[in-house]
């Protein structure tokens, strides 16, 4: 088994890997210096932070949860290190609070990061008054608070922009369904889940019968309306765990989780009847032709998809408005 992740790394994983690498190159020399200067506790503390950062980044890289590890181990370790640094090094220790509060916004979800930074201020503020004169302590705490607020705003804006870009990259702009770019990743996830749990999983591939004639007779705008209304019907009919794609102009595909071929065929027939009896297009009935294919033990992603497509084309070539399973 390859140690490399099979999917492209997302924004948060890349940011966390970058933070871990920065910690290796920046904190490690300070850790060594603390040992040399006779401060073994600070040396061990900074080295421990590097190790935990590396471990949690590895977990994220492998697609595993790292939030709990961060909250229960890394955040307390960083706060303890800051407290010891301030006690031993005064204002130099306070300086470490600035990269720490920035790091929390990279390491944690927004809500958890805000909580961690409030804890940081609770730890640092009283000690700032202990090691600094009053005016300098006020300035240190005020700048920490300001940096925390600015960082929160900045990270929130990045998260919104990233979410919008991700939605544009993974969804069909007309219907809002998942697009073909995400299909193979979702297929791979479905196969992996099946291999882990042996739960059945089924593909339902279908397209709209004579869709070109709809565009030719009523115009492309009406054709787009048909696609949008059909997509809304699919969203209301299927479960959240099912994955619904628009894979082409009038082509759709659904990954039915925990569903065998017989049940998938029944679901396909129910959908076919519902669409045929609906008023998606008032001037004429809209019908679909589809193919059902459950995952077989030796199926590759391509073989599984091909079998669903072949059955869909069989439905089209044997009269349309039918489901082949």
N, C-alpha and C positions, 0 to 999 in steps of 0.2 A: 504493500500500500504506500502511495506517495505521501511524503510529509508536507507537500505543498497544498494549499487550498485549491479546490477545483473551480471556485467562482472568483471573479474579480473582487478585490477588497473594497469595501465601502468606505465612505468618508470618515466615519468614526474610527474604524479599525486602522486606517492609514494614519490618522492623527495620533492615535494611541501608540502605534509603532514608532512614529517620529518622536513622541515624548519619551518613550523608553530608551531610544537611541541617544537622545539628548542627555538623559539622566546618566547613561553609561559614560559618556565623554565629559560631562560637566561635574557630576557628583562624585564619580570615582576618584579623581584627583584630590577633591576635598576630603574624602574619606581617608585616603592615604596620608594626607597632610595632618589630619586630626590624630592619627596613630603616631606619626612622627613627633608631633608637638605634645604628646602625652595626654591626649584626650580620647581614650579608647571608647568611652561610651558614645560620644558623638561620631567617632569613626564607625563603630558598629551600626549605629542608627542610620547614618547616611547610606552605608553599604546595604543594609537591610531594605531600605526604600528602593534602591536600584534593583535588588533581586525581586522584590514583590512587583515592581513595575514591569520587569521583564516577564515574570510568570503570568501576570494578568493579560499582557499584550499577546503572549502565546495562546492563552485561552481564547481571546477574542479572534485571533488569527484562525483558530480551529473551529470558530463558530459557536463557542461555549459561553455561557453567561459569566460576566465578570463584575457585575454591579454589587453583588453581595460581598464578594472578596474585597472590593474597594471600600465599601462602607464599614465592614467589620474589622478589616486588617490594615489597609493602606492609609485610610484617613486618620485613625488613631495613631498610627506610627508616625505620620507626618506631623501631627499636632504635638506628639511627645517630643519629636526631634526639634521642633520649633521652640518648645518650652525650655528644653535643655540648652539649646543654642543661645537663647536670650539670657538665661542664667549664667552661662559661661562666657559669652562674647558680647553681651550688651546689644548695642545698636546693630552690630554685624549680624546677630541672630535675627533681629527684626527684619533686616533686608531680605532674608530667606522667605518671609511671609508673602512677598509679592509674587514670586514664581509659583509658590504653593497655591495661592488663591486662583491664579490663572489656570494652573494644572487641574484644579477641581472641576472647572467647566469643560475640560477636555475628557477627563476621566469618568465623569458622572452624567446622568440625565440632568436636565435643567433644575428640576425641583430638588434633587439630591445635592446638586452643586451649591445651590443657595443655602441649604441647611448646613453643609460642610463649611461654607464660608462664614456663616453666623457663628458656628462653633470656633472657627479660627479666630474671629474677632474676640469672642469670649475668653479664649486662652491668651491671646497676645496683648489685648488692651490692658488688663491689670498689671502684667509684667512690664509693659512699656513704662508705666508710672513708677515702677520699682527701680528701673535701671537708668531712666532718663529724667532730665528736669521737666517740670510741668509743661512748659511751652513746647518743647520738642516732642514730648509724649502726645500732646494734643495733635500736633502736626502729623506724627507718625500714624495715629489711629484714623485721623481724618483722611489722609491719603490712601490708607488701606481700604477704607470704606468707599472712597471715590473710585479706586481702581476696580474694586469688586462690582460696583454698580455698572461702570463702563464695560467691564468684561461681560457681565450678564446681558447687557443690551446688545453688544457685538455678537456674542455667541447665539443669542436668540434670532438676530437678523440672519446670520449664516444658516441656522437650522431651517428657517422659513424658506430661504432661497434654495437650499439644498433639497428640501421637500418638494418644492415646485419643479425643480429640474428633474428630480427622480420621477415625479408623476408624468412629466412630459416625455421622459425616456421610456417609460414602462406602460403607458396607457394609450389607447387609441383616441385621437383628438376629437373625433366625431361622436363616438358612443360612450367613451369613458371606460370601456372594457379593457382588459389587459391586451397588449399588442403582441405581435409575433416575436419581437426582440426578446421578450421574457419567456417565451414558450419552452425552449430547450432546458433552461434552468429549472422551470417548474416540473417539466417531465422528469428530469434527473432527480428532483426531490421526491416525486411520487414513487419512482422506482426504488430509491433508497429506503423510503418509508415502508414500502411493501416488503423489501428484503429483511428489514428489521422486525416487523410485526406480523408479516404474512397476511395482513388485512388486504382484501381485494381492492383493486382500483381499476377504473374503466374510463376509456376515452369515448366521447360522443362527438363525432364530427358531422357537421351538416351545413348545407347552404340553402339559400332562398331559390325556389324554382323560378325559372324564366325572369330573373331579376333584370336582365338587359331590356326585356320588353317593357318592364315597369318604367325604367328610365326613358325609353324611347317614346312610350305612350303618354306619360304624365310629367316628364321632365326630371332632371337630376335632383332638383330640390325636393320633389316628392319622394324620390328614391332614398334620399338622405333621411327624410322623415320616417320612412319605413324602417331603416336601420336603427334609428334612435329609439323608436317605439318598441322594436323587437328587443333591443338591448335592455330596455327598462323592464320588459316582461321577463327576460331571463334573470335579471337581478332579483325580482320578486319571487320567482319560481324556485331558484336553487339556493342551497345553503351557503353560509359564509365560508365553509371549509372547501366548497367546490370552487374550482378556478375557471373563470369564463374568459375566453379570448375571442377577439375578432382577428382572424388570421389572414384575411384577404378582403376583397371588395364586398362580397356578400357571403363570405365563408366564416364559420364560427367553429369553435372547438371548446368542449367542456371536459375538465378532469373531474370525474365523479369519485370522491374518496369513499372508501369503505363500501363500495358498490360492486357486485358481481355482474356478469354479462346479462343474465336473465333479468335482474332488477334494472340494469341500465337500459335494456331494450324496452321494458315496461315504462320507464321514465321518458325515454325517447318518444314512444307512442303517445303518451299523455301530452307531451309538449307539442307534438305534431298536430294532434286533434285540437288543442287549445289555440294554436296559431291559425289553423284552417278555419276555425269558427269565430275568430276574433274580427274586429273591425279596424285592423291596422291600416288597411287601405279600403275606403268605402266603396270605390268603384268596382273592385274585384277581389276575390279571395287571395290571400297570401299563403303559400304552402312551402314546406321544406322537405328535403330529402336528406337522410342521415345514415351514418354507419356507426355501429357500436362494437368496441373491441376491448376486452379485458386484458390486462397484462398477464402474459404467460411466463413461467419460470425462467426461460432462457431468452426472453425478449430483450433486444437492445431498444434504445429510444426510437431509432429510425424504423426498426421492424414493427414496433407497436403502432407508431403513427401511420406507417404505410398500410397496415391492415385496416385501421379505421378509415383511411382515405379510400381504399379499395372497396370497402363495403358501402361507403357513401356513394361512390360512382356506380356501384351495382344498383343501388336504390334509384339513382337518376336514370340509368339505362334500362330499367325494367318498369318504367311508367311514372316515376316521380311521386311526390307526396306519400312517401313511405319510409320506413326505418328498417334497415337490415342489420341483424345482430348475429 
